[in-house]
Amino acid sequence: MNRLSNSKLSHYVSKLEVKNEAGLSSAQLMLVNDDLKPVEPARRQWGPWNYVGFWIADSFNINTWMISSAMIVEGLSWWQSWICVWFGYFIAAAFLCLSARIGAVYHVSFPVGIRASFGIWGSLWPVFNRAAMACIWYGVQSWIGGQCVTLMIRSIWSSYNDLPNSMPASSGTNTRDFLSFFLFSLCSLPAIWFPVHKIRHLFTVKSYYAPIAGIVFLAWSVDRAGGLGPIVEQKHTVHGSKLGWAVVKGVMSAIANFATLIVNSLDFSRVARKPKDTLWSQLFTIPISFAITSFIGIIVSSSSGVVYDEPIWNPLDLLGQFLNGASHAERFAVFIISSAFALAQLGTNIAANSISAGTDMTALFPRFLTIRRGGYICATVGFAMCPWHLLSSSNSFTTYLSAYSVFLSSIAGPMICDYYVVRKGYIEIRELYSARKRSPYYHVFGFSWHAYASYFSGILINIVGFVGAVGRQVPMGATYLYNLNFFGGFIVSFTMYYILTKIWPVPATSKTWNEVDVDVTGLSVAYHHGEAVSDEESQSRSPSRVDDERDVIVKDGGGRKDVKGVDF
């Protein structure tokens, strides 16, 4: 009986397993599947205009509006808030382009690329960390999307606003809002099905529809406020040092909004046709598109201060005010605008959270998960959490963003330092899937102590300030330092990694810039494949195989690795 039960269990388990290359060891089954391998040329379908459309579409979401509007609530004037937005998003774009090049050149996702700096097994914690953050953020964005659904339904049936509540006060929400949250989450599920290289069409549609709706909302708000005059005449309400730190917090909020995108940019850049397609298209589109969206959010929030005597930081709350006593035409306008924002939330959630979490979960359980399966797990976790608590006030929202930034900036620091400064662009792709001790990315028991020491250093510099941000009494100096959370975490972890690798060098580095931009088609990572050298010889010769016509031959000359026979 036990044998029969075990046989059935094994049968069901085998049904859940993902198809994989034959001849892999048990350890390799924990490191690779088809979704984790480099993207082959046929699936690299994103050109520069796809990235332009992607960021235009991504910028028009309620979260971007809320960040810029929250600056008004913190006491800044409209033009001070807008300067913070330009500065913050340009810095974020520069960081994103740095990490995106890794994926664009080597066509690997973040969970694979991070193995070079954190180690084969050490990469699992940063991957889990980001997957957990993406799931939480998925829930937050879905909750905001649910508010869009509420407005859509209210514009048709005004009685929906007074739906009887059957949920206890301790839940923090009500039946109406939870039902809208459920409907948005349910309607999002079909979009998770599509692979990364095909989902670009969703962003194309969104890049046209959502901006038009935002401009209409802007014009409507300005008209209600009696023109731009009363809006631009509003002054900032903070002065002196408080004004300076409000500006700093505004800049850091914009950067924190990109914390996950900075590290997961490899997930999208790996489907680029050419590495340069990910540079200028993103470096300029991100600050411009997010600045325009934020300008709309700032003016709309400022207009609410004129109309209702206090700024409404959530534009959906303001749009809901427009429904009070609205005509049929105005109700139709609210429906169109709220439906555009719902589409905007869907696109943002898929791009920044579902695909990111799906890719990360694939790396955590490659034997059983794909990006698609991981995306559905992310949606489940996002639904099961209580995202409305994070959006209860502008203070809790910005506190969450800051905490989010602290952990991810300490991951980005070692990763970017490792690629640009330590290895100078040189990565042995096949070794990223090897669990053998002689792999250059195995380090110590599969963990890079250099990266982990740097990671914890980046967190420690902000941890006291974080405790103060959640309500505890801490020294004012720690609070000021925490206001620079992303920069603090990134600079400390980046510098620490550089110092440690200088004193205790890591293998597989180069003294000159040495990117290997080649097409990897049908890459086999089984240990027996393509190896005609002994273990001793492999210490000075890379087993990497790039295609059927040429190999990358790597020679060790006093620590220098030169790549020959490859067109850069």
C-alpha positions as CSV (number, residue, x, y, z in Angstrom):
1,M,0.0,0.0,0.0
2,N,2.8,2.4,0.9
3,R,4.6,1.6,-2.3
4,L,1.4,2.3,-4.3
5,S,0.9,5.6,-2.5
6,N,4.5,6.7,-3.1
7,S,4.2,5.7,-6.7
8,K,1.1,7.9,-7.1
9,L,2.7,10.8,-5.3
10,S,5.8,10.5,-7.5
11,H,3.5,10.5,-10.6
12,Y,1.7,13.7,-9.5
13,V,5.0,15.4,-8.6
14,S,6.4,14.5,-12.0
15,K,3.4,16.1,-13.6
16,L,4.2,19.4,-11.9
17,E,7.9,19.4,-13.0
18,V,9.0,21.8,-15.6
19,K,10.6,20.4,-18.8
20,N,14.4,20.7,-18.6
21,E,17.6,19.6,-20.3
22,A,18.6,16.0,-19.9
23,G,21.8,15.1,-18.0
24,L,21.5,17.8,-15.2
25,S,22.7,17.0,-11.7
26,S,20.4,17.4,-8.7
27,A,22.1,20.6,-7.9
28,Q,21.7,22.0,-11.4
29,L,18.0,21.2,-11.3
30,M,17.8,23.9,-8.6
31,L,19.6,26.4,-10.9
32,V,18.2,26.2,-14.3
33,N,15.1,25.7,-16.6
34,D,14.2,27.2,-19.9
35,D,12.9,30.4,-18.4
36,L,16.3,31.0,-16.7
37,K,18.5,30.4,-19.7
38,P,19.7,33.3,-21.9
39,V,17.1,34.6,-24.2
40,E,17.7,33.3,-27.8
41,P,17.7,35.8,-30.7
42,A,14.2,34.8,-31.9
43,R,12.7,36.1,-28.6
44,R,14.6,39.4,-28.5
45,Q,11.9,41.5,-30.0
46,W,12.1,44.8,-28.0
47,G,13.6,47.7,-29.9
48,P,14.2,51.3,-28.6
49,W,10.6,52.4,-29.3
50,N,9.2,49.5,-27.4
51,Y,11.1,50.8,-24.3
52,V,9.9,54.3,-25.0
53,G,6.3,53.1,-25.1
54,F,6.9,50.9,-22.1
55,W,8.0,53.8,-19.9
56,I,5.4,56.2,-21.1
57,A,2.8,53.6,-20.3
58,D,4.4,52.8,-16.9
59,S,4.6,56.4,-15.9
60,F,0.9,56.9,-16.1
61,N,-0.2,55.1,-13.0
62,I,-1.8,56.3,-9.8
63,N,1.3,55.5,-7.8
64,T,3.3,58.1,-9.7
65,W,0.6,60.7,-9.0
66,M,0.5,59.8,-5.3
67,I,4.2,60.3,-4.9
68,S,4.3,63.7,-6.4
69,S,1.0,64.7,-4.7
70,A,2.4,63.6,-1.4
71,M,5.1,66.2,-1.8
72,I,2.4,68.9,-1.8
73,V,1.0,67.4,1.4
74,E,4.5,67.5,2.9
75,G,4.4,71.3,2.4
76,L,6.3,71.9,-0.9
77,S,5.0,74.2,-3.6
78,W,4.1,72.8,-7.0
79,W,7.3,73.9,-8.7
80,Q,9.5,72.6,-5.8
81,S,7.8,69.3,-6.1
82,W,8.4,69.2,-9.8
83,I,12.1,69.9,-9.5
84,C,12.3,67.0,-7.0
85,V,10.6,64.7,-9.6
86,W,13.0,65.7,-12.4
87,F,16.0,65.2,-10.3
88,G,14.9,62.0,-8.6
89,Y,13.7,60.2,-11.8
90,F,16.8,61.1,-13.8
91,I,19.0,59.6,-11.1
92,A,16.8,56.5,-11.0
93,A,17.0,56.3,-14.8
94,A,20.8,56.4,-14.6
95,F,20.9,53.5,-12.1
96,L,18.4,51.5,-14.1
97,C,20.4,51.8,-17.3
98,L,23.5,50.6,-15.5
99,S,21.8,47.4,-14.4
100,A,19.9,47.0,-17.6
101,R,23.1,46.6,-19.7
102,I,23.9,43.3,-17.9
103,G,20.7,41.8,-19.2
104,A,21.0,43.5,-22.6
105,V,24.5,42.1,-23.2
106,Y,24.2,38.6,-21.7
107,H,20.4,38.1,-22.1
108,V,19.9,36.8,-18.6
109,S,17.4,37.8,-16.0
110,F,18.1,39.3,-12.6
111,P,18.1,36.0,-10.6
112,V,20.8,34.6,-12.9
113,G,22.8,37.8,-13.3
114,I,23.0,38.3,-9.5
115,R,24.8,35.0,-9.1
116,A,28.1,36.5,-10.3
117,S,28.2,38.9,-7.4
118,F,26.3,37.1,-4.6
119,G,27.3,33.5,-5.5
120,I,25.4,30.5,-7.0
121,W,23.5,29.8,-3.7
122,G,24.0,33.2,-2.1
123,S,21.9,34.8,-4.9
124,L,18.8,33.1,-3.5
125,W,18.3,35.5,-0.6
126,P,18.4,38.7,-2.8
127,V,16.0,36.9,-5.2
128,F,13.7,35.9,-2.3
129,N,13.9,39.4,-0.9
130,R,12.9,41.0,-4.2
131,A,10.2,38.4,-4.8
132,A,8.6,39.1,-1.4
133,M,8.7,42.9,-2.1
134,A,7.2,42.4,-5.5
135,C,4.3,40.4,-4.1
136,I,3.6,43.1,-1.5
137,W,3.8,45.8,-4.1
138,Y,1.5,43.7,-6.4
139,G,-1.1,43.8,-3.7
140,V,-0.7,47.6,-3.2
141,Q,-1.1,48.3,-6.9
142,S,-4.1,45.9,-7.1
143,W,-5.7,47.8,-4.2
144,I,-5.3,51.1,-6.1
145,G,-6.6,49.4,-9.2
146,G,-9.6,48.3,-7.1
147,Q,-10.3,52.0,-6.3
148,C,-10.4,52.6,-10.1
149,V,-13.0,49.8,-10.4
150,T,-15.1,51.5,-7.6
151,L,-15.1,54.7,-9.6
152,M,-16.1,52.9,-12.8
153,I,-19.0,51.2,-11.2
154,R,-20.1,54.3,-9.2
155,S,-20.2,56.3,-12.4
156,I,-22.8,53.8,-13.7
157,W,-24.6,52.9,-10.5
158,S,-24.3,55.6,-7.9
159,S,-25.9,53.2,-5.4
160,Y,-22.7,51.2,-5.4
161,N,-21.1,53.8,-3.2
162,D,-23.6,53.0,-0.4
163,L,-23.2,49.2,-0.7
164,P,-24.0,47.7,2.7
165,N,-20.9,46.8,4.7
166,S,-20.6,43.3,6.2
167,M,-16.9,43.5,7.2
168,P,-15.8,44.3,10.8
169,A,-14.2,47.6,11.5
170,S,-11.0,45.8,12.6
171,S,-10.5,44.6,9.0
172,G,-9.5,48.2,7.9
173,T,-11.7,48.1,4.9
174,N,-15.4,47.6,3.8
175,T,-17.4,45.3,1.5
176,R,-17.5,47.8,-1.4
177,D,-13.7,48.4,-1.6
178,F,-12.9,44.8,-1.0
179,L,-15.3,43.7,-3.8
180,S,-13.6,46.2,-6.2
181,F,-10.2,44.9,-5.1
182,F,-11.4,41.3,-5.9
183,L,-12.8,42.3,-9.3
184,F,-9.5,44.0,-10.3
185,S,-7.4,41.1,-9.1
186,L,-9.6,38.7,-11.0
187,C,-9.5,40.7,-14.3
188,S,-5.7,40.9,-14.0
189,L,-5.2,37.1,-14.2
190,P,-5.4,36.7,-18.0
191,A,-2.6,39.3,-18.5
192,I,-0.2,37.2,-16.5
193,W,-0.5,34.4,-19.0
194,F,1.5,36.1,-21.8
195,P,5.3,35.8,-22.0
196,V,7.6,38.8,-21.5
197,H,8.4,39.3,-25.2
198,K,4.7,39.4,-26.2
199,I,3.3,41.6,-23.4
200,R,4.8,44.7,-25.0
201,H,1.5,45.1,-27.0
202,L,-0.3,45.9,-23.7
203,F,2.1,48.8,-23.0
204,T,1.6,50.1,-26.5
205,V,-2.2,50.4,-26.0
206,K,-1.7,51.8,-22.5
207,S,0.8,54.4,-23.7
208,Y,-1.9,56.0,-25.9
209,Y,-5.0,55.6,-23.8
210,A,-3.8,56.5,-20.3
211,P,-1.9,59.8,-21.1
212,I,-5.0,61.1,-22.9
213,A,-7.1,60.3,-19.9
214,G,-4.6,62.0,-17.6
215,I,-4.6,65.2,-19.7
216,V,-8.4,65.3,-19.7
217,F,-8.4,65.0,-15.9
218,L,-5.8,67.8,-15.7
219,A,-7.9,70.1,-17.8
220,W,-11.0,69.3,-15.8
221,S,-9.3,70.0,-12.5
222,V,-7.8,73.3,-13.6
223,D,-11.2,74.4,-14.9
224,R,-12.8,73.6,-11.5
225,A,-10.1,75.6,-9.8
226,G,-10.8,78.6,-11.9
227,G,-7.6,78.4,-14.0
228,L,-4.0,77.9,-13.3
229,G,-3.6,81.3,-11.5
230,P,-4.9,80.2,-8.1
231,I,-2.9,77.0,-8.3
232,V,0.5,78.4,-9.1
233,E,0.1,81.2,-6.6
234,Q,0.1,78.6,-3.7
235,K,3.2,78.9,-1.6
236,H,5.2,76.2,0.3
237,T,4.2,75.8,3.9
238,V,7.6,74.6,5.2
239,H,10.7,76.8,5.7
240,G,14.3,76.7,6.6
241,S,15.9,73.3,7.2
242,K,12.5,71.6,7.1
243,L,12.2,72.8,3.5
244,G,15.6,71.4,2.6
245,W,14.8,68.0,4.1
246,A,11.3,68.0,2.5
247,V,13.1,68.4,-0.9
248,V,15.5,65.6,-0.1
249,K,12.6,63.3,0.9
250,G,10.8,64.2,-2.3
251,V,13.8,63.2,-4.4
252,M,14.3,60.0,-2.5
253,S,10.6,59.1,-2.9
254,A,11.0,59.3,-6.6
255,I,14.1,57.1,-6.6
256,A,12.4,54.7,-4.1
257,N,9.6,54.3,-6.6
258,F,12.2,52.8,-8.9
259,A,13.9,50.6,-6.3
260,T,12.6,47.3,-7.7
261,L,12.9,48.4,-11.3
262,I,16.5,49.2,-10.9
263,V,17.4,45.7,-9.9
264,N,14.9,43.9,-12.1
265,S,15.6,45.8,-15.2
266,L,17.5,42.7,-16.5
267,D,14.2,40.9,-16.8
268,F,13.2,43.3,-19.6
269,S,16.5,44.3,-21.1
270,R,17.4,40.7,-21.8
271,V,14.7,40.7,-24.6
272,A,16.3,43.8,-26.3
273,R,17.5,43.4,-29.9
274,K,20.7,45.2,-29.2
275,P,22.4,46.5,-26.0
276,K,22.2,50.1,-27.1
277,D,18.4,49.8,-27.5
278,T,18.1,49.9,-23.7
279,L,20.3,53.0,-23.1
280,W,19.1,56.3,-24.6
281,S,15.5,55.1,-24.9
282,Q,15.3,54.6,-21.1
283,L,17.7,57.3,-19.9
284,F,15.6,60.1,-21.4
285,T,12.2,58.6,-21.5
286,I,12.0,57.8,-17.8
287,P,12.6,61.3,-16.4
288,I,10.5,63.0,-19.2
289,S,7.5,60.7,-19.0
290,F,7.5,60.5,-15.2
291,A,8.0,64.3,-14.9
292,I,5.0,64.9,-17.2
293,T,2.8,62.5,-15.2
294,S,4.0,64.0,-11.9
295,F,3.2,67.5,-13.2
296,I,-0.3,66.4,-13.8
297,G,-0.5,64.9,-10.4
298,I,1.0,68.0,-8.7
299,I,-1.4,70.4,-10.5
300,V,-4.4,68.2,-9.8
301,S,-3.5,67.9,-6.2
302,S,-2.9,71.7,-6.0
303,S,-6.2,72.3,-7.7
304,S,-8.0,70.3,-5.0
305,G,-6.5,72.6,-2.4
306,V,-8.1,75.5,-4.2
307,V,-11.5,73.8,-4.7
308,Y,-11.8,72.0,-1.4
309,D,-9.5,74.1,0.9
310,E,-7.1,71.2,1.4
311,P,-5.0,69.1,-1.0
312,I,-6.3,65.6,-1.8
313,W,-3.2,63.5,-2.2
314,N,-4.9,60.6,-3.9
315,P,-6.2,61.6,-7.4
316,L,-8.8,58.9,-7.2
317,D,-10.3,60.5,-4.1
318,L,-10.5,63.8,-6.0
319,L,-12.1,62.1,-9.0
320,G,-14.6,60.6,-6.6
321,Q,-15.5,64.1,-5.4
322,F,-16.3,65.0,-9.0
323,L,-19.1,62.4,-9.0
324,N,-21.0,64.3,-6.3
325,G,-23.8,66.0,-8.1
326,A,-22.3,65.1,-11.5
327,S,-24.3,65.2,-14.7
328,H,-24.6,62.3,-17.1
329,A,-21.8,63.7,-19.3
330,E,-19.5,64.1,-16.2
331,R,-20.3,60.6,-15.1
332,F,-19.3,59.3,-18.5
333,A,-16.1,61.3,-18.3
334,V,-15.3,59.8,-14.8
335,F,-15.9,56.3,-16.2
336,I,-13.5,56.9,-19.2
337,I,-10.8,58.4,-16.9
338,S,-11.1,55.7,-14.2
339,S,-11.0,52.9,-16.8
340,A,-7.8,54.3,-18.3
341,F,-6.3,54.4,-14.8
342,A,-7.4,50.8,-14.2
343,L,-5.6,49.8,-17.4
344,A,-2.6,51.8,-16.2
345,Q,-2.5,50.0,-12.9
346,L,-2.8,46.6,-14.7
347,G,0.2,47.4,-17.0
348,T,2.3,48.6,-14.1
349,N,1.5,45.6,-12.0
350,I,2.4,43.2,-14.7
351,A,5.6,45.0,-15.6
352,A,7.0,45.9,-12.2
353,N,5.6,43.1,-10.0
354,S,4.1,40.0,-11.7
355,I,6.9,39.3,-14.1
356,S,9.6,40.3,-11.6
357,A,8.1,38.0,-8.9
358,G,7.5,35.3,-11.4
359,T,11.1,35.4,-12.6
360,D,12.4,35.4,-9.0
361,M,10.2,32.4,-8.0
362,T,11.4,30.5,-11.0
363,A,14.9,30.9,-9.7
364,L,13.9,29.8,-6.3
365,F,12.1,26.6,-7.5
366,P,13.2,26.1,-11.1
367,R,12.2,22.4,-11.1
368,F,8.5,23.2,-10.6
369,L,8.0,26.9,-11.5
370,T,8.0,29.0,-14.6
371,I,7.6,32.8,-14.9
372,R,3.9,32.2,-15.6
373,R,3.3,30.0,-12.6
374,G,5.3,32.4,-10.4
375,G,3.2,35.3,-11.6
376,Y,0.0,33.6,-10.5
377,I,1.6,32.8,-7.1
378,C,2.5,36.5,-6.8
379,A,-1.1,37.4,-7.6
380,T,-2.4,35.1,-4.9
381,V,0.0,36.5,-2.3
382,G,-0.9,40.0,-3.3
383,F,-4.6,39.3,-2.8
384,A,-4.1,37.5,0.5
385,M,-2.2,40.5,2.2
386,C,-3.8,43.7,3.4
387,P,-2.5,46.4,1.1
388,W,-5.0,49.0,2.2
389,H,-3.1,49.5,5.5
390,L,0.0,50.8,3.5
391,L,-2.1,53.4,1.8
392,S,-4.0,54.7,4.8
393,S,-2.0,58.0,4.8
394,S,0.7,59.7,2.8
395,N,3.1,59.1,5.8
396,S,2.7,55.3,5.9
397,F,2.9,55.2,2.1
398,T,6.3,57.1,1.9
399,T,7.6,55.1,4.9
400,Y,6.9,51.9,3.1
401,L,8.7,53.3,0.0
402,S,11.7,54.2,2.1
403,A,11.9,50.8,3.7
404,Y,11.6,49.2,0.2
405,S,14.5,51.3,-1.0
406,V,16.8,50.4,1.9
407,F,16.9,46.6,1.1
408,L,17.0,46.8,-2.7
409,S,19.7,49.5,-2.8
410,S,22.0,47.3,-0.8
411,I,21.5,44.6,-3.5
412,A,22.1,46.9,-6.4
413,G,25.4,48.2,-5.0
414,P,27.4,45.0,-5.0
415,M,25.7,43.9,-8.3
416,I,26.7,47.0,-10.2
417,C,30.1,47.3,-8.6
418,D,30.9,43.7,-9.5
419,Y,29.9,44.1,-13.2
420,Y,31.4,47.5,-14.0
421,V,34.4,47.8,-11.6
422,V,35.5,44.4,-10.5
423,R,34.8,42.2,-13.5
424,K,34.7,45.0,-16.1
425,G,31.9,43.4,-18.0
426,Y,33.3,39.9,-18.2
427,I,30.9,37.1,-17.3
428,E,31.2,33.4,-18.0
429,I,27.6,32.6,-18.8
430,R,27.7,28.9,-18.6
431,E,29.3,29.0,-15.2
432,L,26.3,30.9,-13.8
433,Y,24.5,27.6,-14.0
434,S,27.2,25.5,-12.4
435,A,27.1,24.2,-8.8
436,R,30.6,22.8,-8.8
437,K,33.2,24.1,-6.4
438,R,35.6,25.1,-9.1
439,S,33.0,27.5,-10.7
440,P,34.3,31.1,-10.4
441,Y,30.9,32.0,-9.0
442,Y,30.8,29.3,-6.3
443,H,32.9,31.4,-3.9
444,V,32.5,29.8,-0.3
445,F,29.9,27.1,-0.1
446,G,28.1,28.9,-3.0
447,F,28.0,32.2,-1.1
448,S,30.0,35.4,-1.7
449,W,31.0,36.7,1.7
450,H,32.2,39.9,-0.1
451,A,28.7,40.6,-1.3
452,Y,27.0,39.7,1.9
453,A,29.3,41.8,4.0
454,S,28.6,44.7,1.7
455,Y,24.8,44.0,1.7
456,F,24.5,44.1,5.5
457,S,26.7,47.2,5.7
458,G,24.3,49.0,3.3
459,I,21.4,48.0,5.5
460,L,23.0,48.8,8.9
461,I,23.7,52.4,7.9
462,N,19.9,52.9,7.6
463,I,18.5,50.6,10.2
464,V,18.4,53.1,13.1
465,G,16.6,55.7,10.9
466,F,14.1,53.0,9.8
467,V,13.2,52.3,13.4
468,G,12.6,56.0,13.8
469,A,10.4,56.1,10.7
470,V,8.1,53.4,12.1
471,G,7.4,55.4,15.3
472,R,10.3,54.8,17.7
473,Q,12.5,57.6,19.2
474,V,15.9,57.8,17.6
475,P,18.7,60.4,17.3
476,M,17.9,63.2,14.8
477,G,21.2,62.4,12.9
478,A,19.9,58.9,12.2
479,T,16.7,60.3,10.8
480,Y,18.6,62.7,8.5
481,L,20.8,59.8,7.3
482,Y,17.7,57.7,6.7
483,N,16.3,60.5,4.5
484,L,19.1,59.6,2.1
485,N,18.2,55.9,2.3
486,F,18.8,54.8,-1.3
487,F,22.1,56.7,-1.7
488,G,23.3,55.6,1.7
489,G,22.6,51.9,1.1
490,F,23.9,52.0,-2.5
491,I,27.1,53.9,-1.8
492,V,28.1,52.0,1.3
493,S,27.4,48.6,-0.2
494,F,29.1,49.5,-3.5
495,T,32.2,50.9,-1.7
496,M,32.4,48.0,0.7
497,Y,32.3,45.5,-2.1
498,Y,35.0,47.2,-4.0
499,I,37.3,47.4,-1.0
500,L,36.8,43.7,-0.1
501,T,37.4,42.4,-3.6
502,K,40.5,44.6,-3.8
503,I,41.9,43.0,-0.7
504,W,40.6,39.5,-1.4
505,P,40.2,39.2,-5.2
506,V,37.5,37.1,-6.7
507,P,38.1,34.8,-9.8
508,A,37.0,35.4,-13.4
509,T,37.8,39.1,-13.6
510,S,39.4,41.3,-16.2
511,K,41.8,44.3,-16.0
512,T,40.3,45.8,-19.1
513,W,36.7,46.3,-20.3
514,N,35.8,42.8,-21.5
515,E,32.1,42.3,-22.3
516,V,31.3,39.2,-24.4
517,D,28.3,40.2,-26.5
518,V,27.5,37.0,-28.3
519,D,24.4,35.0,-29.3
520,V,23.8,32.1,-27.0
521,T,21.5,29.7,-28.8
522,G,20.6,26.3,-27.4
523,L,23.0,26.6,-24.5
524,S,23.6,23.3,-22.7
525,V,24.7,23.6,-19.1
526,A,25.0,19.9,-18.4
527,Y,28.5,19.1,-17.0
528,H,29.4,16.7,-19.7
529,H,28.6,19.1,-22.6
530,G,31.4,20.8,-24.5
531,E,34.1,19.8,-22.0
532,A,37.3,18.5,-23.5
533,V,39.6,19.5,-20.7
534,S,40.4,18.1,-17.3
535,D,39.5,19.7,-14.0
536,E,43.1,21.0,-13.7
537,E,43.1,22.5,-17.1
538,S,39.7,24.1,-16.5
539,Q,41.2,26.3,-13.8
540,S,42.9,28.3,-16.7
541,R,40.4,27.6,-19.4
542,S,36.8,28.5,-19.5
543,P,34.3,25.7,-20.6
544,S,31.9,28.3,-21.9
545,R,30.5,27.6,-25.3
546,V,28.7,30.3,-27.2
547,D,27.5,28.8,-30.5
548,D,28.3,26.2,-33.0
549,E,31.0,28.2,-34.9
550,R,33.3,29.6,-32.2
551,D,34.3,29.3,-28.5
552,V,35.4,31.9,-26.1
553,I,38.9,30.9,-25.0
554,V,39.9,32.5,-21.7
555,K,43.5,32.5,-20.5
556,D,44.7,33.3,-17.1
557,G,47.7,35.7,-17.1
558,G,48.4,36.9,-13.6
559,G,44.7,37.4,-12.9
560,R,43.8,38.9,-16.3
561,K,41.2,37.3,-18.4
562,D,41.4,38.1,-22.1
563,V,38.6,37.0,-24.5
564,K,39.8,36.1,-28.0
565,G,37.9,35.3,-31.2
566,V,34.8,37.3,-30.3
567,D,33.5,40.3,-32.1
568,F,32.5,42.9,-29.5
